[in-house]
Amino acid sequence: MVLVLLAALFVRNYMQTRNKLQDDPAQLSATIGKFLELPQGEIPTVASVKDAGKLKGQPFFDHAQNDDKVLIYTKSGKAVLYRPSTKRVVEFSRVNLGNATP
């Protein structure tokens, strides 16, 4: 019984640590940067796709799935849709954040 409890605590702690690493902007940039040229000297804003169905109709999210990560590089105006489960970039695009000068 004690071993089962210890195993459950270990698994829970492992999952929490893994999820924190998956949401760490620097860690995600380092992982993706191994196979895709990313903006240098810029830490992205990271968001997780929680309900991909709500994003349908937006071209950037056409192939999104729940738990995908969106990395937004605001200074360079780029966005990456990354799927941690397969370690693949699903979409890469320029974004207009409305900060253009007239």
N, C-alpha and C positions, 0 to 999 in steps of 0.2 A: 504494500500500500504506500509506504514511504517512497519507494522507487518510482511509482507511478506519479506521485505528487511532484517529486523532483524533476522528472522528465517533462511533466506538463509546464512547470515553471521555466525550465530551460527553453522549451519550444516557444512559449509566449515571449520570453526575453529576446530570443533570437529573431522572432518575427518583428517585434517592435524596433529592434536595432536595424534590421534589413529595411524596413519601411522608412525609417529616418534617413538612411543612406540614399534611398531612391528619391527622396525629396530634397536632398542637399544640392543646391545649384552648382557648387564647385565640383562635386563628385560627378554629377550628370554631365557637366561640360567636359570633364576629363575623359569620361567614358565615350561620349559621342565624338569628341575631338580626335580620337584615335583613327576614325575613318571618315570624318567630314570636317572640312575647314570651317571653323567657327570664328566669330569676331574675337580678336585678341584684347586682353585687358578689360574685359567687360563681364560681369557676373550677371547671368540672366535671372529674370523673374520666372519662377516655376509654378505651374498649376497642374492639378490632376484632373483628368476627365472622369467624372463621377456618373454621369448619365449621357452616354453617347447619343441616345435617341433624341435628346433635346437639341443637339447640334446639327442634326441632319438638315440639308438645304444650304449649309455654309460650305463652300467648296474645300476650304482648308481641312474641314473635319469630315469629309465624305467617307473616309476609311477609318475613322477613329473608333476605338473600343474603350470600354471602361478600364480605368487604371493606366491609360496612356498618359504621358507627361507632355506638357506644352512648355517649351522654353522660349521666353520672349526677350530678345536683346533690344532694349529700347533705344540705345544710342545709335546702333547701326541699322535699326528698323528691320530686323529679321526674326523669324519664328521657326521653331522646329517642333514637329510632332513626333515623339519618340515612344516606342513600345518596349518597356523593360523586359517583358516576358519573352520576347524573341530577340532582344538586343538589336532592333532595327529602327531606322528612321523611316517613318511612314510618309511624312510630308515636310517640305522645306519651302519657305516662302518669304517674300518681303512683306512688311506690314506698314500701313499708314496709321500712325498713332495720333494724327491731328496736330502735330507740332511743327508743321511746315511753315516757313515764313512767306508772307505775301510778296 
